[in-house]
Amino acid sequence: MESKNRKWKLKKGAPYPLGMSKRERGINIAVSMKGEEESGMLLYEKKSGRLHGKIPFPKEFRRGDIYCVFIEDFSYEKFHYNFYTKDHIFVDPYAKKIAGNEVWGRGADKEEGRNFLRGAFYFESYDWEGDEPLSLSYEESLMYLMHIRGFSRHASSKCENKGTFLGVIEKIPHLKDLGIHQVELMPIYEFEEIMDQEKKEVKDKKILEFLEEDPMENNLPSMNYWGFVPGYYFAPKASYGRRDSIKELKDMIKELHKNKIEVILQFYFSEKMMEYYILDVMKYWVLEYHIDGVHFTGGDIPLKALATDPLLSRTKILYEGFPMEEIYKGETPIYRNLAEYNDAYMYDMRKMLKGDEDQLKNFVRQTRKNYEKAGVINYLTNYNTFTFMDMVSYIYKHNEANLEGNRDGRDYNASWNCGVEGKTKKKSILKLRKKQIRNGISILMLSQGTPLIVSGDEFGNSQKGNNNPYCQDNEISWLNWRLMESNRDIYQFMKQMIELRREHPILHTKREMEMFESAQKGFPDVSYHSEAAWFAKFREYDRYIGIMYSGKMKEGADGKEREDFFYVAYNFHWNKNSLALPKLPRDRKWHLCVNTDDETGNYVRKKGEEILLKNQSLLEVPQRTVMVLIGR
């Protein structure tokens, strides 16, 4: 069956794949449309945006609810497009590129003007140069959460391509130097960042103090800076590119992969989203963009379907939790691609860090948690919480700049300001805050799950106490890279703790430790100690504990195995406490390699520079301090 419409010659096409696909001598269109009313496609002139014409779809070209149309000899290069049913016009949900929102913050017109949203034809090939997803294991990984725009938008980033995919490429040396294995990107699919074209007038001087520069003459647009809204899921966000967001995103992923860094994308789906569509989105990004993983947020996610899809079996899938028995039915996966990602670790560890009562049991459980069938993502901060610096500088949220009367965001943050809320010049408080940051980094890097840090935490980034800057496209959310110098000590400490973790497999095992003997040498893989060795107290008022790890590690070019011993002394009490040390094999002695209270500032000592303890049976731990011993 053929249909002639003006100069376009239509034939019955294929129902899959949905969206636009280029075929020999034409374009195949497959779009789902319910109802019996007239349906078709609108064409707009690419340069002017004016309506060029419409192409009604013959009803006989329909299979189920899918119109399957092939347009022969179609000069698609001149046009953009939308679909229509009767009086309703909509953007192709499978569009690979979206036109009309190329400039960040300008917004798309609600009516058909010069700047309304529409699908763009895109069939350019790309040379991946043999690139493939990396399939790194969770136990060997360190994750880094970033917002593409905020990561390099600040003038201090010194990037040529600020706030874009290309800006990330410019910062790859920083990621490598820190020791990052994955970047987790907040939504990068096309979404509308302007939530409301009405501007909210800002007159309150206190609010203006939060906005270091007023971007719109005291008028702040209602901005969705984060992107956690339904969007156009097959298309990269055009404003995150300079000229060609699709090519530039692929360039970014390819360059990250060349540097052994995986790419994990966040996707928000509402409860209304159909299962087949979510699966189509995921498979497209895996095949077309070589992504390594996805982190789902939002409503009814088809976890079982995603977890059991053979194409996605080596794609990391992160979510709050998974019905493991439903998914694996008693089997153990060859490759752990699922991972639990929720706030439980954050709250337990923050409470312990600030010295809350009756937290020791939860603390110990979280340091060890590491499932056999799935990974565990550990974090102390995230995009919707205080940063590391704010976690030790504020008790209460300060979201006034969001213009919602400080009612938005989390009311409880499990944080402590070290004695003064917000900014202070008191040296004793500033010193304690830095120490608490080091303690927090130590907790994160010495826990068995996969650590995640938020971009900027490595150099003490602050959001001025705002724990929900979803609408802040300004210096509240942009990373100030000048802090790399003023807080160089934080960066160096985090980098050194990452290196320590990487060098010792006993600190990041593949399976959860079970307190069994290691290599028949009389030492369990993990054990707990208090004032007495091999005996831990978990009283409500206890805020200190010693944890010993014992296991095999490979050392040297020959890969020879040897026994590794670590003892981590945690004291989150405001008084100093003593912890008993277990006896090591005769050829070993306890040496101090990490001390977050070191008065010389030498918090982490390199191999061969550790301090031999004079007392091999008892360790005195200063107040609010983490110390790490290694058996040499």
Stockholm file with secondary structure:
# STOCKHOLM 1.0

chainA/1-632         MESKNRKWKLKKGAPYPLGMSKRERGINIAVSMKGEEESGMLLYEKKSGRLHGKIPFPKEFRRGDIYCVFIEDFSYEKFHYNFYTKDHIFVDPYAKKIAGNEVWGRGADKEEGRNFLRGAFYFESYDWEGDEPLSLSYEESLMYLMHIRGFSRHASSKCENKGTFLGVIEKIPHLKDLGIHQVELMPIYEFEEIMDQEKKEVKDKKILEFLEEDPMENNLPSMNYWGFVPGYYFAPKASYGRRDSIKELKDMIKELHKNKIEVILQFYFSEKMMEYYILDVMKYWVLEYHIDGVHFTGGDIPLKALATDPLLSRTKILYEGFPMEEIYKGETPIYRNLAEYNDAYMYDMRKMLKGDEDQLKNFVRQTRKNYEKAGVINYLTNYNTFTFMDMVSYIYKHNEANLEGNRDGRDYNASWNCGVEGKTKKKSILKLRKKQIRNGISILMLSQGTPLIVSGDEFGNSQKGNNNPYCQDNEISWLNWRLMESNRDIYQFMKQMIELRREHPILHTKREMEMFESAQKGFPDVSYHSEAAWFAKFREYDRYIGIMYSGKMKEGADGKEREDFFYVAYNFHWNKNSLALPKLPRDRKWHLCVNTDDETGNYVRKKGEEILLKNQSLLEVPQRTVMVLIGR
#=GR chainA/1-632 SS CEEEETTEEEEECCSCSSEEEEETTEEEEEEECCSSSCEEEEEEETTTCCEEEEEECCGGGEETTEEEEEEETCCGGGEEEEEEETTEEECCTTCSSEESCCSTTTCCBSSSSTTBCEEECCCCCCCCTTCCCCCCCGGGCCEEEECHHHHHCSGGGCCSSTTSHHHHHHTHHHHHHHTCCEEEESCCEECCCEEEEEEEECCCHHHHHHCSSCTTTTEEEEECCSCCSCCEEEEECGGGSSSCHHHHHHHHHHHHHHTTCEEEEEEEECTTSCHHHHHHHHHHHHHHHCCCEEEEEESCCCHHHHHHCGGGTTSEEEESCCCHHHHHTTCCCSSCCEEECCSHHHHHHHHHHTTCSSCHHHHHHHHHCCCSSSEEEECSCCTTSCCHHHHTTCSSCCCGGGSSTTCSSCSCCCCCCTTSSSCCCCHHHHHHHHHHHHHHHHHHHTSSSEEEEETTGGGTCCCTTCSCCTTCCSTTTSCCTTHHHHTHHHHHHHHHHHHHHHHCGGGSCSSCCCSCBSTTSSCBSEEEESSBTTBCCCCTTCCEEEEEEEEEEEETTTTEEEEEEEEEEEECSSSCEEEECCCCCTTCCEEEEEETTCTTSCCBCCTTCCEECSCSSEEEECTTEEEEEEEC
#=GC SS_cons         CEEEETTEEEEECCSCSSEEEEETTEEEEEEECCSSSCEEEEEEETTTCCEEEEEECCGGGEETTEEEEEEETCCGGGEEEEEEETTEEECCTTCSSEESCCSTTTCCBSSSSTTBCEEECCCCCCCCTTCCCCCCCGGGCCEEEECHHHHHCSGGGCCSSTTSHHHHHHTHHHHHHHTCCEEEESCCEECCCEEEEEEEECCCHHHHHHCSSCTTTTEEEEECCSCCSCCEEEEECGGGSSSCHHHHHHHHHHHHHHTTCEEEEEEEECTTSCHHHHHHHHHHHHHHHCCCEEEEEESCCCHHHHHHCGGGTTSEEEESCCCHHHHHTTCCCSSCCEEECCSHHHHHHHHHHTTCSSCHHHHHHHHHCCCSSSEEEECSCCTTSCCHHHHTTCSSCCCGGGSSTTCSSCSCCCCCCTTSSSCCCCHHHHHHHHHHHHHHHHHHHTSSSEEEEETTGGGTCCCTTCSCCTTCCSTTTSCCTTHHHHTHHHHHHHHHHHHHHHHCGGGSCSSCCCSCBSTTSSCBSEEEESSBTTBCCCCTTCCEEEEEEEEEEEETTTTEEEEEEEEEEEECSSSCEEEECCCCCTTCCEEEEEETTCTTSCCBCCTTCCEECSCSSEEEECTTEEEEEEEC
//
